[in-house]
Amino acid sequence: MTGHPLVLAIWLLDGISGALFLFAGWRLLAILPAWQPTVSDGAQLARERSLTLVVYQGRWIFGLQVVALVALLLGISNSWVDHVPGAMCGTGVLQALSAAGRQSLLLRLLTLLLLYCWQVVVRIDDQRPDMPLALIHGRLLLLAAPLLLLATWRFGRAVATMVSQGPVSCCVALYARVASAGGEGMMSGITPRTWAAGCFAGALMIGLWGLFQWRRPRRFASWAVGAAGSAALLWIGVAVMEVMFFTAPYLLEVLSHPCPWCLLLWAHGGVGFALFGLLALVAAESAAGLTAAVIAQRRPQLTTPALARLAQAGARLGLSALLFVILAGAPVLLWRLRSGGWITI
């Protein structure tokens, strides 16, 4: 298992990212203490050139880590199932990876979210030659380094655990959790149709908010954008429940099988990558909008580019929610058209 191509690919991607972080961090530690945006001597120009190189390195790190995350998801959902005794899908593989696997996955998501916000700050800062946000985005990039280091370390522990792991229970554990949560087809007393109604209503609200944020970015203070982002995060939780309990039976053609990993299987078209990817984009653009709103409020010289990015975040937010609703509802409507009825969930 330690020699599996995807495992080796993730190690390689993490190794390259770590090397880039070392070079970028070494430069930042030399640049940031001596940064003087109001000075235009040779030393400051050299620091600005070094910072430009650091930005390119950071963008490469972000791209490499996106590929590493996709490789990890592909490994858990499709490629490593045959290497874990008793596993039928990604649930069993994640069980074999133990807590370290879940921690590595979460740390990678946090690293990418931080790097995404870092890119927002960089692109806004690029609009002025004196780069007034250089210290901020330099520190943000440095903050991402320990997160990536922890993610890589936990991934190594997870792979080592999986090699020595015995047979797993996989779907048995999944059905046991569902049964203890309130009965078949239920989750804490909430029916699948309730999840669906809440999801579609929330998507409508997010779509309208995104439209207003796109058309009138000046009308929204940072606290309002932050509150909307918090609501979007709550909606993402509802949307995940809707996918697992309402949409999944129409996709998997199996009643009460709330397994997100099965939706990532190529046998089902890998539709889960699109569904959960859109939810990840909602979270990322919510964070990007809040970042831009804070910059617009606290740095008047950057108000115009910050508001432009806030408007862009609103457009992407609304479009992502709309596409999610279409993609999540399409299997249900197609089933109705083909069979003339609904699945009783």
C-alpha positions in Angstrom: 0.0 0.0 0.0 2.9 2.4 0.8 4.0 2.0 -2.8 0.6 2.7 -4.4 0.9 5.3 -7.2 -1.6 7.7 -5.6 0.2 7.5 -2.2 3.5 8.2 -3.9 2.0 11.1 -5.9 0.6 12.7 -2.7 4.1 12.3 -1.1 5.7 13.9 -4.1 3.2 16.8 -4.2 3.6 17.4 -0.5 7.4 17.2 -0.9 7.5 19.8 -3.7 5.1 22.0 -1.8 7.2 21.8 1.3 10.4 22.7 -0.7 8.6 25.7 -2.1 7.5 26.7 1.4 11.1 26.5 2.6 12.3 28.9 -0.1 9.3 31.2 0.2 9.5 31.2 4.0 13.3 32.0 3.9 12.6 34.9 1.7 9.7 36.2 3.7 11.7 36.1 7.0 14.3 38.3 5.3 11.8 40.6 3.6 9.0 41.3 6.1 11.1 42.8 9.0 12.8 45.3 6.6 9.7 46.1 4.4 9.5 49.8 3.7 6.7 50.6 1.2 7.4 54.4 1.3 11.1 53.9 0.3 12.2 53.4 -3.3 15.9 52.6 -2.9 17.7 49.6 -4.4 17.2 47.4 -1.3 13.4 47.9 -1.2 13.2 47.2 -5.0 15.1 43.9 -4.3 12.6 43.1 -1.6 9.7 43.7 -3.9 11.2 41.4 -6.5 11.7 38.7 -3.9 8.1 39.2 -2.7 6.9 38.8 -6.3 8.8 35.5 -6.5 7.2 34.4 -3.2 3.8 35.1 -4.7 4.5 32.8 -7.6 5.7 30.1 -5.3 2.6 30.4 -3.2 0.4 30.0 -6.2 2.3 26.9 -7.2 1.8 25.6 -3.7 -1.9 26.2 -3.9 -2.2 24.4 -7.3 -0.1 21.4 -6.1 -2.2 21.1 -2.9 -5.5 21.1 -4.9 -4.1 18.2 -7.0 -3.0 16.5 -3.8 -6.5 16.8 -2.3 -8.1 15.4 -5.4 -5.6 12.5 -5.4 -6.4 11.8 -1.7 -10.2 11.8 -2.4 -9.7 9.5 -5.5 -7.6 7.2 -3.4 -10.1 6.9 -0.5 -13.2 6.6 -2.7 -12.0 4.5 -5.7 -8.4 3.2 -5.6 -7.6 2.0 -2.1 -10.8 0.0 -1.5 -9.2 -3.2 -2.8 -6.3 -2.9 -0.4 -8.4 -2.8 2.8 -10.0 -6.1 3.9 -13.7 -5.7 4.4 -14.0 -2.3 2.7 -16.7 -1.8 0.1 -16.3 2.0 -0.4 -14.5 5.0 1.0 -16.2 4.6 4.4 -14.1 1.4 5.0 -10.9 3.0 3.7 -11.4 6.1 5.9 -12.0 3.7 8.8 -8.7 1.9 8.0 -6.9 5.3 7.9 -8.1 5.9 11.4 -8.4 9.4 13.0 -5.1 10.4 11.4 -6.7 10.1 7.9 -9.6 12.3 8.8 -7.3 14.8 10.5 -5.1 15.0 7.3 -8.1 15.5 5.2 -9.4 18.3 7.4 -6.0 20.0 7.6 -5.7 20.0 3.8 -9.0 21.6 3.5 -8.0 24.3 6.0 -4.7 24.9 4.2 -6.5 25.4 0.9 -9.0 27.7 2.4 -6.2 29.8 4.0 -4.3 29.9 0.7 -7.4 30.8 -1.2 -7.9 33.9 1.1 -4.2 34.6 0.7 -4.7 34.8 -3.0 -7.6 37.2 -2.6 -5.4 39.5 -0.5 -2.5 39.3 -3.0 -4.7 40.1 -6.0 -6.2 43.1 -4.3 -2.8 44.2 -3.2 -1.5 44.0 -6.8 -3.7 46.9 -7.7 -1.3 49.4 -6.0 2.4 49.7 -6.8 3.3 50.3 -3.1 1.7 47.0 -2.0 0.2 48.1 1.3 -1.0 44.6 2.2 2.4 42.9 1.7 3.0 42.3 5.4 -0.5 40.8 5.7 -0.3 38.3 2.8 3.3 37.4 3.7 2.2 36.4 7.2 -0.8 34.5 5.8 1.4 32.4 3.6 3.7 31.7 6.6 0.7 30.6 8.6 -0.2 28.0 6.0 3.2 26.2 6.3 2.6 24.5 9.7 -0.9 23.4 8.5 0.6 21.7 5.5 3.3 20.1 7.6 0.7 18.7 10.0 -1.4 17.4 7.1 1.6 15.6 5.7 2.6 14.2 9.0 -0.9 12.9 9.7 -1.1 11.5 6.2 2.0 9.4 6.9 0.5 8.1 10.1 -2.7 7.3 8.4 -1.0 5.3 5.6 1.1 3.4 8.2 -2.1 2.6 10.2 -3.9 1.4 7.1 -1.0 -1.0 6.2 -1.3 -2.7 9.6 -5.1 -2.4 9.8 -7.2 -5.6 10.0 -10.6 -6.1 8.4 -13.0 -3.2 8.7 -16.8 -3.2 9.1 -17.5 -0.5 6.5 -21.2 -0.4 5.7 -22.2 -2.2 8.9 -20.9 0.7 10.9 -22.6 3.1 8.5 -26.0 1.5 9.0 -25.5 1.3 12.7 -24.9 5.0 12.9 -28.1 5.7 10.8 -30.2 3.4 13.0 -29.0 5.0 16.2 -29.7 8.4 14.8 -33.4 7.9 14.6 -34.4 5.1 12.3 -34.1 4.1 8.7 -34.3 7.1 6.3 -34.2 9.5 9.2 -31.6 11.7 10.9 -32.4 13.0 14.4 -36.2 12.9 13.5 -35.8 15.0 10.3 -37.2 13.3 7.2 -35.3 13.4 3.9 -37.9 15.7 2.4 -37.4 18.2 5.2 -33.6 18.2 4.4 -34.5 18.8 0.7 -36.9 21.6 1.5 -34.4 23.3 3.8 -31.6 22.9 1.2 -33.6 24.4 -1.7 -35.0 27.2 0.4 -31.5 28.0 1.7 -30.1 27.9 -1.8 -32.7 30.4 -2.9 -31.7 32.7 -0.1 -28.0 32.4 -0.8 -28.7 33.0 -4.5 -30.6 36.2 -3.7 -27.8 37.4 -1.3 -25.2 36.6 -4.0 -27.2 38.7 -6.5 -27.4 41.7 -4.2 -23.8 41.4 -3.2 -22.8 41.3 -6.9 -24.9 44.3 -7.9 -24.5 46.4 -4.8 -21.3 45.5 -3.0 -21.0 49.0 -1.4 -24.1 48.4 0.6 -22.7 45.6 2.7 -20.4 46.1 5.7 -18.0 43.4 6.7 -20.2 42.2 9.6 -23.1 41.6 7.2 -20.9 39.6 4.8 -19.5 37.6 7.8 -23.1 36.9 8.9 -24.0 35.8 5.4 -20.9 33.6 5.3 -21.8 31.9 8.6 -25.3 31.3 7.3 -23.8 29.8 4.1 -21.7 27.4 6.2 -24.9 26.3 8.0 -26.6 25.8 4.7 -23.6 23.6 3.5 -24.4 21.2 6.4 -28.0 21.0 5.4 -27.0 20.5 1.7 -24.8 17.6 2.6 -27.7 16.0 4.5 -29.9 16.6 1.5 -27.5 14.9 -0.8 -27.0 11.9 1.5 -30.6 11.3 2.5 -32.7 12.6 -0.4 -30.6 12.8 -3.7 -28.4 9.7 -3.0 -31.3 7.1 -3.3 -32.1 8.4 -6.8 -28.4 8.2 -7.8 -27.4 5.0 -6.1 -30.8 3.3 -6.4 -30.3 2.0 -2.8 -32.7 3.1 0.0 -31.2 4.6 3.1 -27.5 4.5 2.2 -26.2 7.9 3.3 -22.6 7.4 2.3 -20.9 10.4 0.7 -18.0 8.3 -0.5 -20.2 6.1 -2.7 -21.2 9.3 -4.6 -17.5 9.7 -5.5 -17.3 6.3 -7.2 -16.7 6.3 -11.0 -19.5 3.6 -11.1 -21.9 6.5 -10.3 -20.2 9.0 -12.6 -18.2 10.6 -9.8 -21.1 13.1 -9.4 -20.1 13.6 -5.8 -17.0 15.5 -6.9 -19.3 18.1 -8.6 -21.8 18.3 -5.8 -19.3 18.6 -2.9 -17.0 20.7 -5.1 -19.8 23.3 -5.5 -20.3 23.3 -1.7 -16.6 23.8 -1.3 -16.7 26.7 -3.7 -19.6 28.3 -1.6 -17.4 28.1 1.5 -14.4 29.5 -0.3 -16.2 32.4 -1.8 -17.9 33.2 1.5 -14.4 33.5 3.0 -13.2 35.4 0.0 -16.1 37.9 0.3 -15.4 38.4 4.0 -11.7 39.0 3.3 -12.5 41.6 0.6 -15.1 43.3 2.7 -12.7 43.7 5.6 -10.0 45.1 3.3 -12.5 47.6 1.8 -13.5 48.8 5.2 -10.1 49.1 6.8 -7.9 50.1 3.8 -9.6 53.1 2.0 -6.9 53.2 -0.7 -7.9 49.6 -1.8 -11.7 50.1 -1.6 -12.2 49.9 -5.4 -10.4 46.6 -6.1 -11.7 45.1 -2.8 -15.3 45.9 -3.7 -14.8 44.5 -7.2 -13.6 41.2 -5.5 -16.6 41.3 -3.1 -18.9 41.6 -6.1 -17.2 38.7 -7.8 -17.6 36.6 -4.7 -21.3 37.4 -4.7 -21.7 36.3 -8.3 -19.8 33.1 -7.7 -21.7 32.4 -4.5 -25.1 32.7 -6.1 -24.1 30.7 -9.2 -22.6 27.9 -7.2 -25.8 27.6 -5.1 -27.9 27.6 -8.3 -25.7 24.9 -10.0 -25.9 22.8 -6.8 -29.7 22.9 -6.8 -29.8 21.9 -10.4 -27.3 19.1 -10.0 -28.9 17.8 -6.8 -32.5 18.0 -8.2 -31.7 16.6 -11.7 -31.5 12.9 -10.6 -34.8 13.2 -8.8 -36.6 14.7 -11.8 -35.1 12.2 -14.2 -36.3 9.3 -12.0 -39.8 10.8 -12.0 -39.8 11.2 -15.8 -38.5 7.6 -16.4 -40.6 5.8 -13.8 -43.6 8.0 -13.3 -43.2 7.9 -9.5 -41.1 8.9 -6.6 -38.9 6.8 -4.3 -40.5 6.4 -0.9 -37.9 7.5 1.5 
